[in-house]
């Protein structure tokens, strides 16, 4: 499931699994407007990676990524540039797919729409 928040200018959407564990976070921070996708289930696969593929619908971009500590666990941190073109064609049924070192995960229903909401909430600030 997804939850959203807006605190001190930072727009955040958080995905949790059936056990209440955080599995992904999408954030946008003004003034740069960059979107940061933190994916927690692929952190082990991404340890030696320098890039990850992020897809929405039929569009995929390869972007820089790194693994870093986020709270009490490691996360695959992916920085998407301001106003990434993959957001332009988001459809309500699209999902975000993250791939690193030949391992992929499809984020839960509504993930693409959540990323779009986070981005526009941030850019509208």
Buried (B, 14 or more C-beta within 10 A) or exposed (E): EBEEEEEEEBBBBBBBEEEEEBBBBBBBBBEEBBBBBBBBBBBEBBEEBEBBBBBBBEBEBEBEBBBEEBEEEBBBBBBBEEEBEBBEEBEEEBBBBBBBBEBBBEBBBBBBBBBBBBBEBBBEB
